[in-house]
Amino acid sequence: MMEFNRRQFMVAAGAMAAAPAVLGEAKKAFKVGLVGCGGRGTGAIQNIMDAAKRLGCEVKLAAAADFFPEKAKAICAKYGIDEKFAFGGASGYLNVIATDCDIVLLCTPPFFRARQAAACIAAGKHIFAEKPVATDPRGLREFLKVVADAKAKNLSILSGTLHRHSNRFLRQIGPIQKGAIGKIMAGRVYRCHGSMWVRPRRPEDTNASYLANNWYHFWEMSGDQVTEQAIHEVDLANWFIGRFPLSAFGMGARWRRPAGIGDIYDEIAIDYDYGEELHVTTFGRHMDGCANPFGTRLVGTEGDISVGGRIVRFDGKPVAEDLARIEGRDDNGLIMEHADFLAGLLTGNYLNEGEQVAMSTATCIMGTLAAYSGRQVRMKDLLENEKSEFFNGWNAGFTAQLFEETNDIPMPKEGVGIVPGKAG
C-alpha cells in the first residue's frame, strides 16, 4: 500500500495555495470531452468554462457521451456542437477519447470511473475524475494503477473533492497543521439529509440501463451514501488530520427505502481508527423527517474546529487564519477546483489529486464494508492483503467492461440490504 504522511499533506496544501488564480494575458483554448451528461456532468462542463474565464483562457466542448444518447445530444445542442459528436451506450466514452480533446470530464456513476480513467490516461488525456473513484476494493486498486500511470506520463488528475480548493477550507489548513488546536484527538463527521431521488424500472429497461439510470440505489454502482456523498466530509477529516485511518468498525440498517428499489442502507455509522488513539465517528443517513447534522468537527488538545466554520482555542486566544492562501480566490470550490486544474496545465505545474481522492474513497469503502459485514475492516485488507475476505470477496458481481459487452448484467438482489455477519 502507498505511504502517506503529514509532510506530503503539507506540501500538497502549499502547492494548492501557490496556484495562480488569474494568469493575466495567458491565452489558450482547451478542448474538453464530457462523459456522463446527468446533473453532475452538466454542472462540471459549466464549472470548467467559468473557471477558464477567471484565467483568461477558453474551454470548448468537443464531444459528449452518456449511456443514454439523448442526454449527450442535449448537451451538444446546448453548446452548439454537431450531433455527430454525441455518443451513447456504455462504450460511448471511447468515442469521446478518440477526438482531439485535451481534457476529459468523467461524471458517470462511480462504478465506471477506474475503467474510463484508465482509457483516458492511456490515450494521453488529462482528466477530471469526479468523486468517488471506485465503489469496491477491485476498483480502488484499478484506480491507483491509473494514478501511477498518469504520473509516469505527466498527466493531470483533478478529483471532485472540491473543498480543498475553496477559501473556507484553505485558509484553515495551515493553522491547524501548525498546531492551532494542538494534537488532534477526536473527530466526528455528519452527512445526514432527506430521501434521495428514485427512478423505478421502466418496461423498456434492460438490466444495464436500469442500473445505469437508478445507479445511486445500488452499492455496486454508487458505493452507498458514505462513499458517494459523505466522502466530502471524510476527505476533510483526512486532510486536516494529515493521514488516513488504519481500520473501521461500523453498523447500518435499511428501514425506509422504497420497496423493491436498490440494495443500499438508509443509515450508516462508522468508527474510524487513525492510530495513536485518534478515532473519528462518521454518520450518514437518508431519511425524511429527521434531524440533519452536516459537517466535519475535530477536537484537539488545545481547541477544536468546525472545518470551514470556526477555530476555537480552549484558552480563548484568537487564531489567525491564513489569509495568504485566499488572495485572488473565492469560496466556490466547484469553480476553483477547475481553475487550479487549468492553471496547472497553463503553467506546466500539473495537478494530480489521484492518490488523495483514491485514499479518501478507500476510507469510505472501508467503513461501508465494515457496516455491511459487521466486521472490523483494515485499509490493508482492501489494498494489500490478498488473503482477506475483503480483497476479492466484497466486489461487485459484474465489471464495468461487461456493460460494454452486454445489456444482460447480473442483477444484485434488490429490495433488501446486506445482512451483517454473513459472507459478502
One Martini backbone bead per residue (centre of mass of N, CA, C, O) as a GRO file, in nm:
protein
  424
    1MET     BB    1   0.099   0.033   0.018
    2MET     BB    2   0.076   0.351   0.027
    3GLU     BB    3   0.245   0.629   0.159
    4PHE     BB    4   0.120   0.867   0.408
    5ASN     BB    5   0.190   1.202   0.518
    6ARG     BB    6   0.219   1.513   0.651
    7ARG     BB    7   0.416   1.630   0.445
    8GLN     BB    8   0.243   1.572   0.192
    9PHE     BB    9   0.005   1.746   0.281
   10MET     BB   10   0.161   2.018   0.299
   11VAL     BB   11   0.266   2.029   0.011
   12ALA     BB   12  -0.011   2.023  -0.127
   13ALA     BB   13  -0.124   2.278   0.008
   14GLY     BB   14   0.097   2.473  -0.093
   15ALA     BB   15   0.051   2.433  -0.396
   16MET     BB   16  -0.242   2.530  -0.396
   17ALA     BB   17  -0.188   2.819  -0.286
   18ALA     BB   18   0.015   2.890  -0.537
   19ALA     BB   19  -0.194   2.889  -0.735
   20PRO     BB   20  -0.306   3.063  -0.982
   21ALA     BB   21  -0.597   3.257  -1.048
   22VAL     BB   22  -0.453   3.462  -1.253
   23LEU     BB   23  -0.301   3.499  -1.605
   24GLY     BB   24  -0.388   3.731  -1.764
   25GLU     BB   25  -0.264   3.698  -2.099
   26ALA     BB   26  -0.323   3.417  -2.102
   27LYS     BB   27  -0.376   3.192  -2.390
   28LYS     BB   28  -0.618   2.920  -2.419
   29ALA     BB   29  -0.758   2.636  -2.585
   30PHE     BB   30  -0.977   2.395  -2.462
   31LYS     BB   31  -1.060   2.060  -2.514
   32VAL     BB   32  -1.371   1.899  -2.415
   33GLY     BB   33  -1.478   1.601  -2.266
   34LEU     BB   34  -1.796   1.440  -2.195
   35VAL     BB   35  -1.871   1.196  -1.929
   36GLY     BB   36  -2.165   1.243  -1.837
   37CYS     BB   37  -2.505   1.407  -1.864
   38GLY     BB   38  -2.592   1.484  -1.600
   39GLY     BB   39  -2.590   1.685  -1.338
   40ARG     BB   40  -2.276   1.675  -1.298
   41GLY     BB   41  -2.188   1.714  -1.594
   42THR     BB   42  -2.335   1.986  -1.652
   43GLY     BB   43  -2.182   2.130  -1.426
   44ALA     BB   44  -1.881   2.081  -1.506
   45ILE     BB   45  -1.874   2.229  -1.780
   46GLN     BB   46  -1.946   2.503  -1.655
   47ASN     BB   47  -1.720   2.523  -1.446
   48ILE     BB   48  -1.477   2.521  -1.651
   49MET     BB   49  -1.569   2.773  -1.805
   50ASP     BB   50  -1.563   2.967  -1.562
   51ALA     BB   51  -1.263   2.921  -1.499
   52ALA     BB   52  -1.148   3.024  -1.768
   53LYS     BB   53  -1.235   3.318  -1.728
   54ARG     BB   54  -1.046   3.373  -1.485
   55LEU     BB   55  -0.777   3.301  -1.676
   56GLY     BB   56  -0.811   3.389  -1.988
   57CYS     BB   57  -0.944   3.145  -2.121
   58GLU     BB   58  -1.057   2.848  -2.306
   59VAL     BB   59  -1.358   2.643  -2.340
   60LYS     BB   60  -1.442   2.351  -2.539
   61LEU     BB   61  -1.672   2.149  -2.662
   62ALA     BB   62  -1.617   1.834  -2.836
   63ALA     BB   63  -1.770   1.604  -2.656
   64ALA     BB   64  -2.030   1.349  -2.584
   65ALA     BB   65  -2.135   1.111  -2.320
   66ASP     BB   66  -2.395   0.855  -2.274
   67PHE     BB   67  -2.587   0.597  -2.214
   68PHE     BB   68  -2.795   0.819  -2.294
   69PRO     BB   69  -2.805   0.981  -2.593
   70GLU     BB   70  -2.999   1.223  -2.535
   71LYS     BB   71  -2.806   1.364  -2.337
   72ALA     BB   72  -2.573   1.421  -2.531
   73LYS     BB   73  -2.740   1.582  -2.737
   74ALA     BB   74  -2.827   1.810  -2.543
   75ILE     BB   75  -2.541   1.920  -2.474
   76CYS     BB   76  -2.459   1.984  -2.764
   77ALA     BB   77  -2.690   2.182  -2.824
   78LYS     BB   78  -2.626   2.388  -2.601
   79TYR     BB   79  -2.309   2.425  -2.733
   80GLY     BB   80  -2.306   2.393  -3.055
   81ILE     BB   81  -2.279   2.082  -3.127
   82ASP     BB   82  -2.250   1.838  -3.320
   83GLU     BB   83  -2.424   1.537  -3.309
   84LYS     BB   84  -2.174   1.354  -3.395
   85PHE     BB   85  -2.051   1.420  -3.084
   86ALA     BB   86  -2.274   1.217  -2.985
   87PHE     BB   87  -2.273   0.954  -2.736
   88GLY     BB   88  -2.365   0.616  -2.669
   89GLY     BB   89  -2.341   0.409  -2.424
   90ALA     BB   90  -2.089   0.237  -2.253
   91SER     BB   91  -1.870   0.312  -2.508
   92GLY     BB   92  -1.878   0.627  -2.570
   93TYR     BB   93  -1.609   0.726  -2.438
   94LEU     BB   94  -1.423   0.629  -2.672
   95ASN     BB   95  -1.514   0.850  -2.872
   96VAL     BB   96  -1.417   1.089  -2.709
   97ILE     BB   97  -1.116   1.007  -2.691
   98ALA     BB   98  -1.080   1.007  -3.016
   99THR     BB   99  -1.059   1.285  -3.000
  100ASP     BB  100  -0.897   1.620  -2.965
  101CYS     BB  101  -0.903   1.625  -2.674
  102ASP     BB  102  -0.748   1.727  -2.364
  103ILE     BB  103  -1.010   1.682  -2.184
  104VAL     BB  104  -1.176   1.471  -1.934
  105LEU     BB  105  -1.501   1.434  -1.802
  106LEU     BB  106  -1.586   1.224  -1.521
  107CYS     BB  107  -1.963   1.166  -1.463
  108THR     BB  108  -2.029   0.895  -1.391
  109PRO     BB  109  -2.081   0.638  -1.236
  110PRO     BB  110  -1.839   0.521  -1.020
  111PHE     BB  111  -1.800   0.227  -1.133
  112PHE     BB  112  -1.655   0.350  -1.413
  113ARG     BB  113  -1.397   0.518  -1.346
  114ALA     BB  114  -1.140   0.341  -1.382
  115ARG     BB  115  -1.176   0.252  -1.675
  116GLN     BB  116  -1.201   0.537  -1.801
  117ALA     BB  117  -0.936   0.652  -1.692
  118ALA     BB  118  -0.744   0.451  -1.826
  119ALA     BB  119  -0.815   0.531  -2.118
  120CYS     BB  120  -0.731   0.826  -2.100
  121ILE     BB  121  -0.434   0.791  -2.018
  122ALA     BB  122  -0.355   0.612  -2.260
  123ALA     BB  123  -0.441   0.872  -2.456
  124GLY     BB  124  -0.332   1.150  -2.311
  125LYS     BB  125  -0.538   1.254  -2.093
  126HIS     BB  126  -0.683   1.477  -1.909
  127ILE     BB  127  -0.853   1.462  -1.578
  128PHE     BB  128  -1.184   1.449  -1.442
  129ALA     BB  129  -1.253   1.278  -1.131
  130GLU     BB  130  -1.512   1.207  -0.987
  131LYS     BB  131  -1.651   1.150  -0.705
  132PRO     BB  132  -1.590   0.866  -0.663
  133VAL     BB  133  -1.342   0.616  -0.793
  134ALA     BB  134  -1.510   0.392  -0.636
  135THR     BB  135  -1.694   0.087  -0.487
  136ASP     BB  136  -1.449  -0.115  -0.469
  137PRO     BB  137  -1.152  -0.273  -0.427
  138ARG     BB  138  -1.093  -0.322  -0.725
  139GLY     BB  139  -1.128  -0.025  -0.817
  140LEU     BB  140  -0.911   0.098  -0.641
  141ARG     BB  141  -0.667  -0.053  -0.764
  142GLU     BB  142  -0.715   0.049  -1.051
  143PHE     BB  143  -0.686   0.355  -0.988
  144LEU     BB  144  -0.396   0.351  -0.870
  145LYS     BB  145  -0.275   0.276  -1.143
  146VAL     BB  146  -0.363   0.529  -1.291
  147VAL     BB  147  -0.199   0.725  -1.124
  148ALA     BB  148   0.078   0.613  -1.200
  149ASP     BB  149   0.046   0.656  -1.506
  150ALA     BB  150   0.006   0.964  -1.496
  151LYS     BB  151   0.280   1.031  -1.374
  152ALA     BB  152   0.454   0.902  -1.602
  153LYS     BB  153   0.296   1.108  -1.822
  154ASN     BB  154   0.221   1.389  -1.710
  155LEU     BB  155  -0.079   1.383  -1.590
  156SER     BB  156  -0.384   1.506  -1.500
  157ILE     BB  157  -0.571   1.493  -1.177
  158LEU     BB  158  -0.896   1.572  -1.100
  159SER     BB  159  -1.097   1.598  -0.839
  160GLY     BB  160  -1.414   1.622  -0.640
  161THR     BB  161  -1.260   1.763  -0.384
  162LEU     BB  162  -1.348   2.086  -0.355
  163HIS     BB  163  -1.263   2.194  -0.067
  164ARG     BB  164  -0.947   2.218  -0.141
  165HIS     BB  165  -1.033   2.504  -0.318
  166SER     BB  166  -1.150   2.661  -0.079
  167ASN     BB  167  -1.132   2.918   0.132
  168ARG     BB  168  -1.269   2.800   0.388
  169PHE     BB  169  -1.024   2.577   0.404
  170LEU     BB  170  -0.744   2.695   0.324
  171ARG     BB  171  -0.729   2.905   0.569
  172GLN     BB  172  -0.706   2.649   0.791
  173ILE     BB  173  -0.483   2.435   0.739
  174GLY     BB  174  -0.230   2.571   0.843
  175PRO     BB  175  -0.298   2.621   1.145
  176ILE     BB  176  -0.353   2.321   1.210
  177GLN     BB  177  -0.067   2.210   1.120
  178LYS     BB  178   0.066   2.424   1.342
  179GLY     BB  179  -0.126   2.387   1.619
  180ALA     BB  180  -0.392   2.553   1.703
  181ILE     BB  181  -0.529   2.270   1.855
  182GLY     BB  182  -0.319   2.079   1.852
  183LYS     BB  183  -0.369   1.761   1.909
  184ILE     BB  184  -0.554   1.539   1.751
  185MET     BB  185  -0.819   1.326   1.919
  186ALA     BB  186  -1.097   1.394   1.761
  187GLY     BB  187  -1.407   1.308   1.569
  188ARG     BB  188  -1.674   1.428   1.339
  189VAL     BB  189  -1.913   1.300   1.093
  190TYR     BB  190  -2.170   1.454   0.884
  191ARG     BB  191  -2.439   1.309   0.649
  192CYS     BB  192  -2.759   1.440   0.666
  193HIS     BB  193  -3.074   1.356   0.497
  194GLY     BB  194  -3.295   1.308   0.284
  195SER     BB  195  -3.431   1.166   0.040
  196MET     BB  196  -3.393   1.018  -0.266
  197TRP     BB  197  -3.403   0.960  -0.570
  198VAL     BB  198  -3.629   0.778  -0.798
  199ARG     BB  199  -3.598   0.514  -1.070
  200PRO     BB  200  -3.793   0.316  -1.186
  201ARG     BB  201  -3.862   0.059  -1.365
  202ARG     BB  202  -3.889   0.013  -1.704
  203PRO     BB  203  -4.006  -0.169  -1.959
  204GLU     BB  204  -3.739  -0.099  -2.148
  205ASP     BB  205  -3.545  -0.210  -1.949
  206THR     BB  206  -3.249  -0.312  -1.884
  207ASN     BB  207  -3.022  -0.392  -1.664
  208ALA     BB  208  -2.824  -0.174  -1.751
  209SER     BB  209  -3.018   0.075  -1.764
  210TYR     BB  210  -3.124   0.054  -1.476
  211LEU     BB  211  -2.852   0.086  -1.329
  212ALA     BB  212  -2.772   0.357  -1.469
  213ASN     BB  213  -3.040   0.517  -1.374
  214ASN     BB  214  -3.037   0.376  -1.056
  215TRP     BB  215  -2.742   0.388  -0.920
  216TYR     BB  216  -2.761   0.493  -0.623
  217HIS     BB  217  -2.922   0.216  -0.505
  218PHE     BB  218  -2.634   0.079  -0.562
  219TRP     BB  219  -2.338  -0.012  -0.436
  220GLU     BB  220  -2.200  -0.104  -0.699
  221MET     BB  221  -2.242   0.198  -0.831
  222SER     BB  222  -2.196   0.410  -0.563
  223GLY     BB  223  -2.117   0.291  -0.250
  224ASP     BB  224  -2.301   0.453  -0.109
  225GLN     BB  225  -2.342   0.730   0.091
  226VAL     BB  226  -2.056   0.770   0.203
  227THR     BB  227  -1.899   0.736  -0.066
  228GLU     BB  228  -2.075   0.944  -0.244
  229GLN     BB  229  -2.098   1.192  -0.015
  230ALA     BB  230  -1.926   1.183   0.264
  231ILE     BB  231  -1.644   1.217   0.133
  232HIS     BB  232  -1.610   1.516   0.186
  233GLU     BB  233  -1.592   1.498   0.502
  234VAL     BB  234  -1.376   1.278   0.516
  235ASP     BB  235  -1.159   1.433   0.358
  236LEU     BB  236  -1.128   1.656   0.566
  237ALA     BB  237  -1.026   1.480   0.791
  238ASN     BB  238  -0.776   1.371   0.647
  239TRP     BB  239  -0.645   1.644   0.584
  240PHE     BB  240  -0.634   1.770   0.878
  241ILE     BB  241  -0.488   1.526   1.010
  242GLY     BB  242  -0.274   1.381   0.781
  243ARG     BB  243  -0.437   1.103   0.750
  244PHE     BB  244  -0.527   0.768   0.748
  245PRO     BB  245  -0.701   0.513   0.829
  246LEU     BB  246  -0.665   0.175   0.942
  247SER     BB  247  -0.972   0.140   1.043
  248ALA     BB  248  -1.310  -0.019   1.071
  249PHE     BB  249  -1.630   0.031   1.236
  250GLY     BB  250  -1.978  -0.081   1.177
  251MET     BB  251  -2.322   0.034   1.105
  252GLY     BB  252  -2.658  -0.060   0.974
  253ALA     BB  253  -2.967   0.026   0.780
  254ARG     BB  254  -3.294  -0.079   0.645
  255TRP     BB  255  -3.618   0.095   0.644
  256ARG     BB  256  -3.722   0.335   0.395
  257ARG     BB  257  -3.696   0.223   0.139
  258PRO     BB  258  -3.817   0.160  -0.141
  259ALA     BB  259  -3.978  -0.088  -0.259
  260GLY     BB  260  -3.755  -0.271  -0.463
  261ILE     BB  261  -3.506  -0.066  -0.419
  262GLY     BB  262  -3.225  -0.172  -0.419
  263ASP     BB  263  -2.928  -0.217  -0.154
  264ILE     BB  264  -2.914   0.011   0.038
  265TYR     BB  265  -2.893   0.216   0.299
  266ASP     BB  266  -3.016   0.458   0.530
  267GLU     BB  267  -2.782   0.390   0.748
  268ILE     BB  268  -2.453   0.496   0.882
  269ALA     BB  269  -2.198   0.384   1.119
  270ILE     BB  270  -1.857   0.501   1.201
  271ASP     BB  271  -1.535   0.383   1.323
  272TYR     BB  272  -1.234   0.551   1.303
  273ASP     BB  273  -0.888   0.439   1.299
  274TYR     BB  274  -0.579   0.643   1.315
  275GLY     BB  275  -0.434   0.612   1.551
  276GLU     BB  276  -0.316   0.730   1.845
  277GLU     BB  277  -0.621   0.735   1.968
  278LEU     BB  278  -0.772   0.814   1.698
  279HIS     BB  279  -1.118   0.899   1.652
  280VAL     BB  280  -1.383   0.882   1.395
  281THR     BB  281  -1.714   0.973   1.365
  282THR     BB  282  -1.964   0.844   1.130
  283PHE     BB  283  -2.259   0.986   0.961
  284GLY     BB  284  -2.525   0.840   0.760
  285ARG     BB  285  -2.839   0.977   0.609
  286HIS     BB  286  -3.175   0.876   0.461
  287MET     BB  287  -3.433   1.075   0.605
  288ASP     BB  288  -3.732   1.174   0.665
  289GLY     BB  289  -3.798   1.372   0.954
  290CYS     BB  290  -3.501   1.442   1.036
  291ALA     BB  291  -3.213   1.513   1.147
  292ASN     BB  292  -2.934   1.726   0.976
  293PRO     BB  293  -2.635   1.680   1.015
  294PHE     BB  294  -2.335   1.877   0.899
  295GLY     BB  295  -1.998   1.780   0.893
  296THR     BB  296  -1.669   1.878   1.039
  297ARG     BB  297  -1.514   1.774   1.355
  298LEU     BB  298  -1.231   1.878   1.561
  299VAL     BB  299  -1.033   1.763   1.845
  300GLY     BB  300  -0.803   1.903   2.063
  301THR     BB  301  -0.583   1.991   2.321
  302GLU     BB  302  -0.650   2.331   2.249
  303GLY     BB  303  -0.905   2.266   2.055
  304ASP     BB  304  -1.141   2.351   1.787
  305ILE     BB  305  -1.309   2.244   1.468
  306SER     BB  306  -1.521   2.372   1.218
  307VAL     BB  307  -1.493   2.292   0.913
  308GLY     BB  308  -1.531   2.608   0.763
  309GLY     BB  309  -1.562   2.773   1.029
  310ARG     BB  310  -1.446   2.739   1.347
  311ILE     BB  311  -1.178   2.841   1.559
  312VAL     BB  312  -1.117   2.707   1.897
  313ARG     BB  313  -0.978   2.798   2.192
  314PHE     BB  314  -0.964   2.720   2.530
  315ASP     BB  315  -0.802   3.004   2.608
  316GLY     BB  316  -0.927   3.233   2.392
  317LYS     BB  317  -0.740   3.258   2.169
  318PRO     BB  318  -0.677   3.369   1.876
  319VAL     BB  319  -0.704   3.272   1.524
  320ALA     BB  320  -0.509   3.299   1.246
  321GLU     BB  321  -0.580   3.302   0.935
  322ASP     BB  322  -0.470   3.218   0.604
  323LEU     BB  323  -0.483   3.474   0.381
  324ALA     BB  324  -0.270   3.396   0.159
  325ARG     BB  325  -0.453   3.153   0.045
  326ILE     BB  326  -0.697   3.372  -0.079
  327GLU     BB  327  -0.575   3.525  -0.296
  328GLY     BB  328  -0.788   3.551  -0.568
  329ARG     BB  329  -1.025   3.399  -0.431
  330ASP     BB  330  -1.291   3.163  -0.352
  331ASP     BB  331  -1.561   2.954  -0.226
  332ASN     BB  332  -1.594   2.810  -0.510
  333GLY     BB  333  -1.500   2.490  -0.562
  334LEU     BB  334  -1.622   2.419  -0.844
  335ILE     BB  335  -1.434   2.637  -0.981
  336MET     BB  336  -1.151   2.627  -0.840
  337GLU     BB  337  -1.066   2.344  -0.926
  338HIS     BB  338  -1.052   2.422  -1.233
  339ALA     BB  339  -0.855   2.655  -1.205
  340ASP     BB  340  -0.618   2.483  -1.097
  341PHE     BB  341  -0.608   2.287  -1.331
  342LEU     BB  342  -0.559   2.493  -1.564
  343ALA     BB  343  -0.314   2.634  -1.442
  344GLY     BB  344  -0.133   2.384  -1.461
  345LEU     BB  345  -0.146   2.359  -1.772
  346LEU     BB  346  -0.029   2.652  -1.832
  347THR     BB  347   0.246   2.610  -1.637
  348GLY     BB  348   0.327   2.287  -1.576
  349ASN     BB  349   0.174   2.245  -1.284
  350TYR     BB  350   0.058   1.964  -1.236
  351LEU     BB  351  -0.236   1.809  -1.130
  352ASN     BB  352  -0.246   1.535  -0.870
  353GLU     BB  353  -0.536   1.377  -0.696
  354GLY     BB  354  -0.551   1.064  -0.697
  355GLU     BB  355  -0.458   0.959  -0.417
  356GLN     BB  356  -0.645   1.123  -0.242
  357VAL     BB  357  -0.921   1.017  -0.356
  358ALA     BB  358  -0.864   0.716  -0.327
  359MET     BB  359  -0.822   0.720  -0.009
  360SER     BB  360  -1.100   0.839   0.057
  361THR     BB  361  -1.254   0.616  -0.079
  362ALA     BB  362  -1.134   0.390   0.094
  363THR     BB  363  -1.244   0.489   0.361
  364CYS     BB  364  -1.546   0.454   0.281
  365ILE     BB  365  -1.545   0.158   0.200
  366MET     BB  366  -1.443   0.047   0.466
  367GLY     BB  367  -1.692   0.144   0.632
  368THR     BB  368  -1.915   0.007   0.466
  369LEU     BB  369  -1.809  -0.288   0.498
  370ALA     BB  370  -1.831  -0.288   0.803
  371ALA     BB  371  -2.140  -0.256   0.809
  372TYR     BB  372  -2.217  -0.499   0.626
  373SER     BB  373  -2.041  -0.728   0.791
  374GLY     BB  374  -1.957  -0.665   1.111
  375ARG     BB  375  -1.659  -0.589   1.070
  376GLN     BB  376  -1.329  -0.537   1.081
  377VAL     BB  377  -1.158  -0.303   0.869
  378ARG     BB  378  -0.872  -0.281   0.676
  379MET     BB  379  -0.688  -0.118   0.453
  380LYS     BB  380  -0.511  -0.369   0.370
  381ASP     BB  381  -0.760  -0.545   0.282
  382LEU     BB  382  -0.806  -0.377   0.011
  383LEU     BB  383  -0.479  -0.340  -0.101
  384GLU     BB  384  -0.296  -0.614   0.005
  385ASN     BB  385  -0.466  -0.853   0.137
  386GLU     BB  386  -0.540  -1.140  -0.038
  387LYS     BB  387  -0.665  -1.310   0.217
  388SER     BB  388  -0.887  -1.129   0.239
  389GLU     BB  389  -1.229  -1.104   0.212
  390PHE     BB  390  -1.210  -0.795   0.090
  391PHE     BB  391  -1.039  -0.813  -0.169
  392ASN     BB  392  -1.263  -1.022  -0.335
  393GLY     BB  393  -1.547  -1.073  -0.164
  394TRP     BB  394  -1.633  -0.733  -0.203
  395ASN     BB  395  -1.740  -0.735  -0.502
  396ALA     BB  396  -1.882  -0.693  -0.770
  397GLY     BB  397  -2.081  -0.910  -0.993
  398PHE     BB  398  -1.947  -0.701  -1.193
  399THR     BB  399  -1.829  -0.516  -1.471
  400ALA     BB  400  -1.762  -0.253  -1.672
  401GLN     BB  401  -1.704  -0.417  -1.928
  402LEU     BB  402  -1.980  -0.567  -1.946
  403PHE     BB  403  -2.145  -0.315  -2.043
  404GLU     BB  404  -1.994  -0.328  -2.334
  405GLU     BB  405  -2.110  -0.638  -2.406
  406THR     BB  406  -2.390  -0.612  -2.232
  407ASN     BB  407  -2.735  -0.596  -2.102
  408ASP     BB  408  -2.696  -0.872  -1.921
  409ILE     BB  409  -2.686  -0.796  -1.616
  410PRO     BB  410  -2.637  -0.895  -1.313
  411MET     BB  411  -2.857  -0.889  -1.054
  412PRO     BB  412  -2.904  -0.769  -0.773
  413LYS     BB  413  -3.038  -0.790  -0.479
  414GLU     BB  414  -3.358  -0.652  -0.431
  415GLY     BB  415  -3.501  -0.469  -0.143
  416VAL     BB  416  -3.236  -0.540   0.023
  417GLY     BB  417  -3.009  -0.566   0.261
  418ILE     BB  418  -2.727  -0.632   0.399
  419VAL     BB  419  -2.626  -0.889   0.624
  420PRO     BB  420  -2.471  -0.906   0.893
  421GLY     BB  421  -2.247  -1.195   0.932
  422LYS     BB  422  -2.211  -1.237   0.629
  423ALA     BB  423  -2.101  -1.314   0.344
  424GLY     BB  424  -2.023  -1.139   0.037
   0.00000   0.00000   0.00000
